[in-house]
Amino acid sequence: MAKRGGFPGGGMPGNMNNLMKQAQRMQRQMEEKQKELEEKQYSASAGGGAVIRKTGSDEGKTSGRGCRSR
């Protein structure tokens, strides 16, 4: 009889194997979603279009119209 809390044979319990498989599956799904997000393009503007931020295939592009004082 195995000691209480121990695992016969010293191997990983089935529950741990399932947990590892689930973690690997989640990692693959995360990589797929990151690729999808990289392929899409998003933009946002503020200040009536004075600042425009684009991400995705043009990641990091920021433009501004500049300010004029009267």
C-alpha positions in Angstrom: 0.0 0.0 0.0 1.3 3.5 -0.9 1.9 6.0 1.8 -0.8 8.5 2.2 -0.2 11.5 -0.1 2.4 9.6 -2.1 2.1 8.3 -5.7 2.9 4.6 -6.4 5.7 4.3 -8.9 6.9 7.8 -8.3 5.4 9.1 -11.6 3.2 12.1 -12.2 -0.4 11.6 -11.3 -2.9 11.6 -14.1 -4.2 14.9 -12.9 -0.8 16.5 -13.3 -0.5 15.1 -16.9 -3.9 16.6 -17.7 -2.8 20.0 -16.2 0.4 20.0 -18.3 -1.6 19.2 -21.5 -4.0 21.9 -20.8 -1.2 24.4 -20.2 0.4 23.5 -23.5 -2.9 23.8 -25.3 -3.5 27.2 -23.8 0.1 28.3 -24.8 -0.6 27.3 -28.4 -3.9 29.2 -28.4 -2.2 32.3 -27.0 0.4 32.2 -29.7 -2.3 31.9 -32.4 -4.2 34.8 -31.0 -1.0 36.9 -30.8 -0.4 36.2 -34.5 -4.0 37.2 -35.3 -3.6 40.5 -33.4 -0.3 41.3 -35.2 -2.0 40.9 -38.6 -4.8 43.4 -37.7 -4.4 47.1 -37.6 -6.0 49.4 -35.0 -5.9 53.1 -34.7 -7.1 55.7 -32.2 -7.0 59.5 -32.1 -7.2 62.1 -29.5 -7.5 65.9 -29.4 -9.7 66.1 -32.5 -7.2 64.1 -34.5 -4.1 66.1 -33.2 -2.6 62.7 -32.1 -3.2 59.5 -34.0 -1.8 56.2 -32.7 -1.7 53.1 -34.9 -0.8 49.6 -33.9 -0.6 46.3 -35.7 1.3 46.0 -38.9 2.2 49.7 -38.6 3.0 49.3 -34.9 4.5 52.2 -33.1 3.5 54.9 -35.7 2.4 58.1 -34.0 1.7 61.2 -35.9 0.6 64.7 -34.9 -0.7 67.7 -36.8 1.3 70.1 -34.6 0.0 73.2 -32.7 -0.2 76.7 -34.0 -0.5 79.6 -31.6 -2.2 82.8 -32.7 
